[in-house]
Amino acid sequence: MDNTSQQKQLKGIHVLWMFIAFFALVFAVNTIFITVALDSKPGLVIEDAYKKGINYNETLEYSRNQPNYKNKITVKNNKFYWQLNDEFGTPIEGAEIKVAFKRLVNDKADIFSSLDALGNGLYVTDLEQLPYKGQWKAQLNATWKNRTFKKNHLFILK
């Protein structure tokens, strides 16, 4: 027998199926990439960015004029602690503290809460309320004696 007669010939139908399979593979890979991209970073999450940009100088002025409170933030054992002292180092008691935990990659997971006083200027909240592990931004707002102190803190929840 002749070797050439036993070899399969490449026909037009085979080329068509290879062509279809190639583009099906490209389509599948693109679908996976698009899905992962949309699930991980949906895009801009700042509302009213134009107005905030115009008012940025006012934000800077407020930041320069806010009280010079001394503070220390600690995250451990699934708890968020904030030690807050006045300008002289005296613990601040009776402050009303609100916090917004913001997920940097998705604004749909934001949690708004308040911190409870433990005494001696120490305030705490439970981090079990946060739905995801990873990096979070805590936007703290403390009101005490008609003065407001704002603080932002990035942390990683493990």
Secondary structure, 3 states (H helix, E strand, C coil): CCHHHHCCCCCHHHHHHHHHHHHHHHHHHHHHHHHHHHHHCCCCCCCCHHHHHHCHHHHHHHHHHCCCCEEEEEEECCEEEEEEECCCCCECCCCEEEEEEEECCCHHHCEEEECEEEECCEEEEEHHHCCCCEEEEEEEEEEECCEEEEEEEEEEEC
